[in-house]
Amino acid sequence: MVVLKFDIKMIETDVLIIGGGTAGCFSALTISENSNLKVVITDKANIKRSGCLAAGVNAINAYIGKGETPESFVEYVKKDSEGIIREDLVYSIAKGLNKVMKQLEDLGLPILKDENGEYVQRGKRSIKINGENIKPLLAGTVTDKDNITVLNNVNIVDYLFKDGDVIGAIGFSLKENKIYEIYAKKTICATGGASGLYKPNNPIFSKHKMWYSPFNTGTGYAMGIRAGAEMTSFEMRFIALRCKDTIAPTGTIAQGIKTVQINGKGEEYVGKYGKPTTHMRLYSTVMENLKGNGPCFLKTEGISEEQQEELFKAYLNMAPAQTLKWLEGNTGPTSQNVEIEGTEPYIVGGHTASGYWIDSDRKTTLKNLYAVGDVAGGSPKKYVTGCFVEGEIAAMSIIKTIEDVAIIKLDSEEIREKITYISSFFNNPSSQHSIEEIEIAMQKIMDEYAGGISKAYMYNKTKLEIAAKRIEELFDIVDTLKANSLYDLLSIFEIIDRLYVCKVLIKHLESRKETRWRCYQENTDFPEKDDENWMKYINSVYKNGNVEILFRQLVGRDKIYEHTN
């Protein structure tokens, strides 16, 4: 039996930021540059290459380009999201996009410019960058600040509470036998969204070759769910349309060289299914395959050698597997169309609206807790720069309101109970089930009964009831798992967190009795969109083991939203 004794490290700080990705780093920088507040960032990896920007990006996809305005940006997001967005949040993001882009450039990010010294646009709301080192650049700037402390390789497990207020968080090191008890006046959750809920389309040894960061396992969502925070729009899943096998982004081709989607017969097909919104490009591809017209492609045959070279270089920035696939096959996009397919579903508030229900300052419904970036709900298509803006908004709110907040601690008995739970997995007898078996079972349940790839993303009430029952059965098993290492312990908590996200997701999918976002939310019991009855947010609060559904009215563009109940 592995018996592990943990050392306890208590830390006090003004602001705790959980997650050192895009939004977390920018929140910390904003606080540091505008105050003397002490900031602690925790990251379960190393912030130099953590989060969704770890491998870099070759474009900024949220930018107010020539001829565009913040107002037109809101209208674009609203149209693409079938009307269900927090216009107030999207508008506040839109107004800050170009400002944070300039700040990125000032930090040293190389941005492609034309002969007039202006950014090279890839689309109306997209500009090209050389972004392979964007995360090390951010991380280096953060670590140079005297009032910011970074705790790398620390996995946060849960928030700490006192009288209903968030007073910090607790977690453990992945490098040494140490539990961190962190107290803060204000806490920002910036942990990203949730991947790994569904069976991936690259299973077995390639199972972590996916669109979204495989290390974002819904921890921030799950901590909020367990604490009773209000969540929103989990049913608005995100499913990416990607290059087959490599899971490389299709937008690099579609926007970069203005290509179209064709089926196996060489026919353009998206227009047959409706307006070419993000989810309709996916839906039309799924339907063409179901009808036997696949496989589907981006039509690249015949592009110029210069365009091909641009694509080789662009993919080396963020998805080198695509360039390597071409080179290994002694081919390229000019001689061979690029096959496309959908990924498994994810819950991610940077592309869709899933996440914490927040106010205009990015405060959650839990006192002294903020949510920013992919973990914050209501504002789709925020992408990299939108996450920066949200981090800045939350940081400035904290600076203005932190003066009246004191650091509060739990008594020894309360904290001992949490420490005992974390270490208990080392004391469990050998389990009949492995951690991997529980993960595979969860993904199989979600795939077959909650609208995964194998079911063309479709689900119905009967299937969701089965999914809910079987996910609940996994909850009964997961506490019996045994950890033999700190990595095992991390994997167990990642499974626990994903199970909580699955539980809430299933309830949200069942509650929206229409089909609003094709594939993202494909309810075969209610196959049509119903604007008369369902132009509203579906929110939820977890209480006493149950997910309680709330309905909220749409929030307008110019409204300053504050939590009232």
MITI-247194 format. One line per 10 residues: number of its first residue (from 1); for each residue x, y, z of C-alpha. Coordinates in nm, 3 decimals. Example, Ala and Ser with C-alpha at 12.3 -4.5 7.8 and 13.67 -1.06 7.14 Angstrom:
BEGIN
1> 1.230/-0.450/0.780 ~ 1.367/-0.106/0.714
***
This chain:
BEGIN
1> 0.000/0.000/0.000 ~ 0.122/0.348/-0.091 ~ 0.084/0.576/0.210 ~ 0.172/0.934/0.128 ~ 0.228/1.202/0.385 ~ 0.168/1.555/0.260 ~ 0.334/1.871/0.384 ~ 0.086/2.157/0.414 ~ 0.182/2.493/0.268 ~ -0.042/2.788/0.358
11> -0.029/3.099/0.141 ~ -0.200/3.436/0.175 ~ -0.243/3.675/-0.118 ~ -0.465/3.957/-0.235 ~ -0.571/3.784/-0.557 ~ -0.561/3.415/-0.647 ~ -0.579/3.331/-1.018 ~ -0.652/2.965/-1.091 ~ -0.518/2.885/-1.435 ~ -0.218/3.042/-1.606
21> -0.348/3.044/-1.961 ~ -0.451/3.334/-2.182 ~ -0.704/3.504/-1.956 ~ -0.523/3.422/-1.632 ~ -0.193/3.572/-1.743 ~ -0.356/3.888/-1.876 ~ -0.558/3.932/-1.555 ~ -0.237/3.910/-1.355 ~ -0.054/4.157/-1.580 ~ -0.340/4.406/-1.557
31> -0.347/4.388/-1.178 ~ 0.031/4.416/-1.155 ~ 0.051/4.719/-1.384 ~ -0.234/4.907/-1.216 ~ -0.186/4.830/-0.846 ~ 0.048/4.697/-0.579 ~ -0.175/4.400/-0.505 ~ -0.009/4.062/-0.451 ~ -0.113/3.801/-0.706 ~ -0.067/3.423/-0.701
41> -0.120/3.223/-1.023 ~ -0.157/2.846/-0.999 ~ -0.117/2.625/-1.304 ~ -0.121/2.246/-1.312 ~ 0.140/2.261/-1.591 ~ 0.400/2.533/-1.647 ~ 0.267/2.866/-1.767 ~ 0.539/2.890/-2.031 ~ 0.355/2.631/-2.242 ~ 0.018/2.578/-2.076
51> -0.339/2.630/-2.189 ~ -0.485/2.661/-2.537 ~ -0.200/2.882/-2.658 ~ 0.066/2.625/-2.569 ~ 0.153/2.544/-2.931 ~ 0.086/2.894/-3.060 ~ -0.163/3.036/-3.309 ~ -0.125/3.174/-3.660 ~ -0.413/3.423/-3.650 ~ -0.612/3.641/-3.413
61> -0.978/3.568/-3.486 ~ -1.144/3.836/-3.274 ~ -1.041/4.175/-3.407 ~ -1.228/4.479/-3.538 ~ -1.099/4.500/-3.894 ~ -1.143/4.765/-4.160 ~ -1.506/4.860/-4.209 ~ -1.610/4.678/-3.892 ~ -1.723/4.820/-3.557 ~ -1.787/4.680/-3.210
71> -2.157/4.697/-3.297 ~ -2.110/4.493/-3.616 ~ -1.902/4.242/-3.420 ~ -2.191/4.191/-3.177 ~ -2.433/4.143/-3.467 ~ -2.201/3.885/-3.624 ~ -2.172/3.686/-3.300 ~ -2.547/3.712/-3.239 ~ -2.630/3.589/-3.589 ~ -2.381/3.302/-3.576
81> -2.513/3.197/-3.233 ~ -2.880/3.203/-3.337 ~ -2.958/3.494/-3.104 ~ -2.867/3.334/-2.769 ~ -2.580/3.544/-2.639 ~ -2.517/3.794/-2.362 ~ -2.500/4.102/-2.583 ~ -2.368/4.309/-2.293 ~ -2.069/4.079/-2.247 ~ -1.993/4.048/-2.619
91> -2.016/4.425/-2.665 ~ -1.779/4.499/-2.377 ~ -1.534/4.251/-2.529 ~ -1.568/4.397/-2.878 ~ -1.482/4.746/-2.754 ~ -1.151/4.623/-2.611 ~ -1.027/4.384/-2.882 ~ -0.800/4.618/-3.075 ~ -0.660/4.775/-2.758 ~ -0.538/4.442/-2.620
101> -0.402/4.350/-2.963 ~ -0.183/4.660/-2.950 ~ -0.073/4.563/-2.598 ~ 0.029/4.221/-2.730 ~ 0.235/4.383/-3.001 ~ 0.399/4.610/-2.744 ~ 0.498/4.299/-2.547 ~ 0.695/4.185/-2.850 ~ 0.452/3.968/-3.048 ~ 0.542/3.980/-3.420
111> 0.237/4.076/-3.627 ~ 0.235/4.061/-4.006 ~ 0.192/4.401/-4.170 ~ 0.143/4.519/-4.528 ~ 0.344/4.778/-4.723 ~ 0.147/5.053/-4.546 ~ 0.238/4.926/-4.202 ~ -0.114/4.798/-4.131 ~ -0.203/4.453/-3.996 ~ -0.257/4.190/-4.267
121> -0.621/4.082/-4.241 ~ -0.728/3.725/-4.303 ~ -1.096/3.816/-4.283 ~ -1.325/4.088/-4.152 ~ -1.247/3.999/-3.792 ~ -0.915/3.815/-3.828 ~ -0.550/3.916/-3.867 ~ -0.239/3.708/-3.931 ~ 0.031/3.678/-3.667 ~ 0.351/3.486/-3.606
131> 0.223/3.334/-3.285 ~ 0.428/3.025/-3.211 ~ 0.585/3.198/-2.909 ~ 0.281/3.389/-2.786 ~ 0.257/3.187/-2.463 ~ 0.626/3.204/-2.365 ~ 0.609/3.578/-2.432 ~ 0.312/3.617/-2.196 ~ 0.463/3.388/-1.934 ~ 0.795/3.570/-1.941
141> 0.624/3.905/-1.888 ~ 0.424/3.765/-1.596 ~ 0.720/3.608/-1.418 ~ 0.917/3.934/-1.443 ~ 0.662/4.114/-1.222 ~ 0.765/4.150/-0.857 ~ 0.410/4.129/-0.721 ~ 0.316/3.811/-0.911 ~ 0.402/3.465/-0.778 ~ 0.357/3.166/-1.010
151> 0.297/2.818/-0.867 ~ 0.360/2.579/-1.154 ~ 0.257/2.212/-1.139 ~ -0.010/2.275/-0.876 ~ -0.355/2.124/-0.934 ~ -0.637/2.309/-0.760 ~ -0.910/2.075/-0.637 ~ -1.178/2.302/-0.488 ~ -1.263/2.647/-0.362 ~ -1.241/2.727/0.008
161> -1.556/2.875/0.163 ~ -1.652/3.064/0.474 ~ -2.012/3.172/0.537 ~ -2.091/3.132/0.168 ~ -1.798/3.345/0.046 ~ -1.510/3.214/-0.165 ~ -1.197/3.274/0.044 ~ -0.940/3.088/-0.166 ~ -0.872/2.736/-0.290 ~ -0.697/2.411/-0.205
171> -0.483/2.191/-0.427 ~ -0.173/1.974/-0.444 ~ 0.166/1.978/-0.612 ~ 0.240/1.736/-0.894 ~ 0.614/1.744/-0.822 ~ 0.634/1.704/-0.445 ~ 0.417/1.575/-0.161 ~ 0.266/1.910/-0.076 ~ -0.087/2.042/-0.036 ~ -0.145/2.414/-0.091
181> -0.396/2.596/0.125 ~ -0.432/2.935/-0.044 ~ -0.632/3.224/0.103 ~ -0.718/3.531/-0.103 ~ -0.941/3.836/-0.087 ~ -1.053/3.778/-0.445 ~ -1.027/3.472/-0.670 ~ -1.034/3.453/-1.049 ~ -1.118/3.124/-1.220 ~ -0.940/3.105/-1.556
191> -0.907/2.728/-1.598 ~ -1.046/2.690/-1.950 ~ -1.323/2.461/-2.073 ~ -1.377/2.085/-2.078 ~ -1.239/1.824/-2.317 ~ -1.236/1.448/-2.282 ~ -1.605/1.414/-2.197 ~ -1.684/1.224/-2.516 ~ -1.515/0.941/-2.702 ~ -1.257/1.110/-2.927
201> -1.245/1.063/-3.301 ~ -0.880/0.958/-3.271 ~ -0.911/0.679/-3.012 ~ -0.659/0.445/-2.846 ~ -0.298/0.572/-2.861 ~ -0.399/0.894/-3.039 ~ -0.688/0.974/-2.803 ~ -0.535/1.302/-2.690 ~ -0.494/1.426/-3.048 ~ -0.795/1.652/-3.029
211> -0.907/2.002/-3.118 ~ -0.916/2.144/-2.763 ~ -0.640/2.122/-2.505 ~ -0.664/1.770/-2.355 ~ -0.543/1.912/-2.024 ~ -0.849/2.136/-1.987 ~ -1.073/1.888/-1.810 ~ -1.352/2.110/-1.677 ~ -1.200/2.167/-1.334 ~ -1.314/2.529/-1.311
221> -1.667/2.437/-1.414 ~ -1.678/2.147/-1.169 ~ -1.552/2.351/-0.873 ~ -1.823/2.608/-0.943 ~ -2.090/2.343/-0.988 ~ -2.006/2.177/-0.656 ~ -2.005/2.517/-0.483 ~ -2.351/2.607/-0.615 ~ -2.251/2.871/-0.871 ~ -2.504/2.945/-1.143
231> -2.400/2.807/-1.482 ~ -2.532/2.888/-1.829 ~ -2.577/2.740/-2.177 ~ -2.396/2.406/-2.133 ~ -2.627/2.268/-2.403 ~ -2.454/2.496/-2.655 ~ -2.167/2.253/-2.706 ~ -1.882/2.321/-2.945 ~ -1.781/2.076/-3.217 ~ -1.498/2.183/-3.445
241> -1.484/2.114/-3.818 ~ -1.124/2.007/-3.873 ~ -0.882/1.848/-4.116 ~ -0.923/1.471/-4.091 ~ -0.681/1.282/-3.865 ~ -0.453/1.578/-3.789 ~ -0.736/1.784/-3.629 ~ -0.573/2.092/-3.781 ~ -0.788/2.406/-3.815 ~ -0.988/2.441/-4.137
251> -1.014/2.819/-4.105 ~ -0.649/2.853/-4.199 ~ -0.745/2.723/-4.544 ~ -1.105/2.844/-4.569 ~ -1.023/3.203/-4.473 ~ -0.661/3.212/-4.581 ~ -0.722/3.115/-4.943 ~ -1.103/3.151/-4.961 ~ -1.176/2.790/-5.050 ~ -1.514/2.613/-5.045
261> -1.643/2.283/-4.903 ~ -1.722/2.007/-5.152 ~ -1.854/1.653/-5.116 ~ -1.718/1.334/-5.270 ~ -1.894/1.416/-5.597 ~ -1.719/1.751/-5.620 ~ -2.036/1.948/-5.536 ~ -2.049/2.254/-5.312 ~ -2.300/2.164/-5.044 ~ -2.314/2.406/-4.749
271> -2.570/2.634/-4.914 ~ -2.820/2.348/-4.945 ~ -2.864/2.344/-4.568 ~ -2.901/2.713/-4.483 ~ -2.686/3.010/-4.394 ~ -2.314/2.926/-4.369 ~ -2.279/2.981/-3.994 ~ -2.008/2.799/-3.801 ~ -2.232/2.515/-3.687 ~ -2.407/2.485/-4.025
281> -2.074/2.420/-4.199 ~ -2.033/2.127/-3.961 ~ -2.396/2.011/-3.986 ~ -2.392/2.013/-4.367 ~ -2.076/1.800/-4.363 ~ -2.231/1.548/-4.124 ~ -2.547/1.529/-4.336 ~ -2.359/1.482/-4.662 ~ -2.174/1.189/-4.507 ~ -2.497/1.037/-4.373
291> -2.651/1.065/-4.720 ~ -2.359/0.879/-4.872 ~ -2.216/1.183/-5.048 ~ -1.892/1.188/-4.853 ~ -1.614/1.216/-4.783 ~ -1.614/1.594/-4.769 ~ -1.325/1.824/-4.849 ~ -1.194/2.175/-4.861 ~ -1.136/2.232/-5.232 ~ -0.766/2.314/-5.256
301> -0.664/2.137/-5.576 ~ -0.521/2.387/-5.818 ~ -0.420/2.656/-5.569 ~ -0.091/2.829/-5.649 ~ 0.248/2.708/-5.530 ~ 0.278/3.032/-5.334 ~ -0.050/2.964/-5.153 ~ 0.065/2.610/-5.078 ~ 0.388/2.739/-4.925 ~ 0.185/2.979/-4.710
311> -0.025/2.689/-4.581 ~ 0.284/2.478/-4.504 ~ 0.423/2.763/-4.295 ~ 0.092/2.855/-4.130 ~ 0.031/2.502/-4.004 ~ 0.384/2.470/-3.869 ~ 0.285/2.749/-3.627 ~ 0.001/2.568/-3.453 ~ -0.073/2.229/-3.615 ~ 0.252/2.087/-3.756
321> 0.096/1.743/-3.802 ~ -0.090/1.875/-4.107 ~ 0.226/1.996/-4.282 ~ 0.406/1.675/-4.187 ~ 0.120/1.468/-4.329 ~ 0.154/1.646/-4.662 ~ 0.532/1.611/-4.669 ~ 0.531/1.245/-4.562 ~ 0.286/1.170/-4.842 ~ 0.496/1.367/-5.091
331> 0.188/1.574/-5.169 ~ 0.028/1.906/-5.079 ~ -0.300/2.097/-5.094 ~ -0.241/2.210/-5.452 ~ -0.254/1.849/-5.573 ~ -0.495/1.699/-5.321 ~ -0.813/1.835/-5.159 ~ -0.810/1.836/-4.778 ~ -1.059/1.595/-4.617 ~ -1.260/1.737/-4.326
341> -1.461/1.596/-4.036 ~ -1.613/1.697/-3.703 ~ -1.449/1.644/-3.366 ~ -1.609/1.515/-3.049 ~ -1.813/1.776/-2.852 ~ -1.651/2.010/-2.603 ~ -1.780/2.257/-2.345 ~ -1.594/2.581/-2.403 ~ -1.707/2.937/-2.338 ~ -1.458/3.096/-2.575
351> -1.628/2.955/-2.885 ~ -1.983/2.906/-2.758 ~ -2.171/3.040/-2.454 ~ -2.112/2.764/-2.197 ~ -1.981/2.854/-1.853 ~ -2.032/3.052/-1.536 ~ -2.321/3.298/-1.532 ~ -2.140/3.628/-1.475 ~ -2.222/3.995/-1.442 ~ -2.075/4.282/-1.643
361> -1.761/4.284/-1.426 ~ -1.720/3.905/-1.473 ~ -1.825/3.831/-1.117 ~ -1.991/3.491/-1.068 ~ -2.289/3.433/-0.840 ~ -2.042/3.330/-0.566 ~ -1.912/3.624/-0.366 ~ -1.551/3.728/-0.438 ~ -1.520/3.483/-0.731 ~ -1.469/3.595/-1.093
371> -1.466/3.386/-1.411 ~ -1.283/3.482/-1.731 ~ -1.191/3.327/-2.064 ~ -1.320/2.987/-2.176 ~ -1.469/2.913/-1.833 ~ -1.696/3.222/-1.848 ~ -2.031/3.184/-2.022 ~ -2.249/3.407/-2.235 ~ -1.999/3.544/-2.489 ~ -1.916/3.317/-2.784
381> -1.632/3.379/-3.029 ~ -1.413/3.564/-2.782 ~ -1.107/3.361/-2.882 ~ -0.760/3.481/-2.771 ~ -0.812/3.857/-2.764 ~ -1.157/3.826/-2.610 ~ -1.006/3.626/-2.324 ~ -0.752/3.905/-2.275 ~ -1.030/4.164/-2.258 ~ -1.226/3.960/-2.003
391> -0.914/3.917/-1.792 ~ -0.862/4.292/-1.798 ~ -1.225/4.369/-1.709 ~ -1.217/4.136/-1.407 ~ -0.879/4.271/-1.294 ~ -0.993/4.634/-1.301 ~ -1.310/4.542/-1.107 ~ -1.099/4.370/-0.842 ~ -0.869/4.670/-0.807 ~ -1.171/4.895/-0.749
401> -1.348/4.670/-0.496 ~ -1.080/4.479/-0.303 ~ -1.015/4.746/-0.041 ~ -1.312/4.645/0.173 ~ -1.233/4.271/0.166 ~ -1.030/4.093/0.432 ~ -0.849/3.759/0.420 ~ -1.053/3.496/0.604 ~ -0.928/3.148/0.696 ~ -1.087/2.816/0.778
411> -1.033/2.668/1.121 ~ -0.805/2.365/1.155 ~ -1.086/2.108/1.163 ~ -1.247/2.242/0.845 ~ -0.924/2.237/0.648 ~ -0.823/1.898/0.787 ~ -1.137/1.745/0.638 ~ -1.041/1.869/0.290 ~ -0.682/1.753/0.325 ~ -0.801/1.410/0.438
421> -1.020/1.378/0.129 ~ -0.734/1.461/-0.107 ~ -0.502/1.209/0.054 ~ -0.770/0.939/0.094 ~ -0.715/0.802/-0.257 ~ -0.369/0.681/-0.152 ~ -0.525/0.490/0.136 ~ -0.790/0.311/-0.070 ~ -0.740/-0.063/-0.117 ~ -0.670/-0.175/-0.473
431> -0.975/-0.097/-0.684 ~ -1.153/-0.335/-0.920 ~ -1.145/-0.055/-1.174 ~ -0.861/0.143/-1.323 ~ -0.868/0.519/-1.379 ~ -0.853/0.460/-1.755 ~ -1.149/0.221/-1.743 ~ -1.366/0.489/-1.579 ~ -1.258/0.744/-1.839 ~ -1.340/0.506/-2.126
441> -1.677/0.419/-1.970 ~ -1.767/0.788/-1.930 ~ -1.671/0.869/-2.288 ~ -1.863/0.570/-2.424 ~ -2.177/0.670/-2.230 ~ -2.160/1.027/-2.352 ~ -2.086/0.924/-2.710 ~ -2.373/0.677/-2.739 ~ -2.640/0.843/-2.526 ~ -2.561/1.216/-2.517
451> -2.497/1.297/-2.880 ~ -2.140/1.196/-2.964 ~ -1.966/1.135/-3.297 ~ -2.100/0.781/-3.345 ~ -2.459/0.912/-3.330 ~ -2.394/1.211/-3.561 ~ -2.427/1.430/-3.249 ~ -2.799/1.346/-3.212 ~ -2.976/1.263/-2.887 ~ -3.326/1.234/-2.738
461> -3.484/1.228/-2.395 ~ -3.474/0.849/-2.357 ~ -3.104/0.836/-2.439 ~ -3.024/1.123/-2.204 ~ -3.205/0.943/-1.921 ~ -2.981/0.642/-1.978 ~ -2.675/0.866/-1.988 ~ -2.772/1.035/-1.661 ~ -2.825/0.703/-1.487 ~ -2.495/0.556/-1.602
471> -2.292/0.868/-1.522 ~ -2.440/0.852/-1.171 ~ -2.319/0.492/-1.144 ~ -1.966/0.607/-1.224 ~ -1.986/0.856/-0.936 ~ -2.039/0.558/-0.705 ~ -1.721/0.396/-0.836 ~ -1.483/0.687/-0.867 ~ -1.427/0.739/-0.492 ~ -1.301/0.379/-0.471
481> -1.016/0.443/-0.713 ~ -0.664/0.407/-0.580 ~ -0.377/0.647/-0.645 ~ -0.023/0.512/-0.655 ~ 0.137/0.841/-0.758 ~ 0.068/1.212/-0.773 ~ -0.011/1.173/-1.143 ~ -0.273/0.909/-1.052 ~ -0.422/1.153/-0.803 ~ -0.443/1.421/-1.072
491> -0.611/1.178/-1.312 ~ -0.870/1.080/-1.050 ~ -0.966/1.440/-0.982 ~ -0.984/1.510/-1.354 ~ -1.232/1.223/-1.392 ~ -1.437/1.349/-1.098 ~ -1.450/1.697/-1.248 ~ -1.555/1.571/-1.591 ~ -1.832/1.360/-1.437 ~ -1.978/1.673/-1.275
501> -1.964/1.855/-1.608 ~ -2.132/1.558/-1.779 ~ -2.409/1.558/-1.520 ~ -2.488/1.926/-1.577 ~ -2.450/1.898/-1.954 ~ -2.700/1.613/-1.977 ~ -2.959/1.815/-1.784 ~ -2.905/2.119/-2.006 ~ -2.938/1.912/-2.324 ~ -3.266/1.768/-2.200
511> -3.402/2.108/-2.092 ~ -3.383/2.293/-2.425 ~ -3.683/2.149/-2.605 ~ -3.590/2.257/-2.955 ~ -3.293/2.226/-3.189 ~ -3.127/2.567/-3.214 ~ -2.764/2.491/-3.304 ~ -2.737/2.205/-3.553 ~ -2.500/1.932/-3.429 ~ -2.405/2.137/-3.124
521> -2.751/2.070/-2.980 ~ -2.933/1.820/-3.205 ~ -3.248/1.716/-3.014 ~ -3.435/1.461/-3.227 ~ -3.744/1.488/-3.003 ~ -3.765/1.856/-3.102 ~ -3.590/1.883/-3.440 ~ -3.685/2.244/-3.522 ~ -3.586/2.582/-3.383 ~ -3.858/2.747/-3.172
531> -3.801/3.122/-3.135 ~ -4.142/3.176/-2.978 ~ -4.067/2.970/-2.669 ~ -3.691/2.929/-2.644 ~ -3.528/3.266/-2.699 ~ -3.384/3.252/-2.346 ~ -3.088/3.122/-2.152 ~ -3.095/2.786/-1.983 ~ -2.909/2.816/-1.653 ~ -2.857/2.573/-1.368
541> -2.755/2.548/-1.005 ~ -2.634/2.227/-0.840 ~ -2.804/2.165/-0.504 ~ -2.807/1.855/-0.285 ~ -2.690/1.630/-0.567 ~ -2.944/1.757/-0.818 ~ -2.914/1.997/-1.113 ~ -3.188/2.259/-1.085 ~ -3.274/2.440/-1.409 ~ -3.339/2.815/-1.425
551> -3.456/3.023/-1.721 ~ -3.316/3.372/-1.775 ~ -3.431/3.640/-2.016 ~ -3.192/3.773/-2.279 ~ -2.965/4.059/-2.171 ~ -2.932/4.352/-2.411 ~ -2.621/4.521/-2.546 ~ -2.627/4.838/-2.336 ~ -2.743/4.682/-2.008 ~ -2.515/4.680/-1.703
561> -2.605/4.341/-1.561 ~ -2.572/4.272/-1.189 ~ -2.672/3.960/-0.999 ~ -2.996/4.018/-0.810 ~ -3.113/3.665/-0.720
***
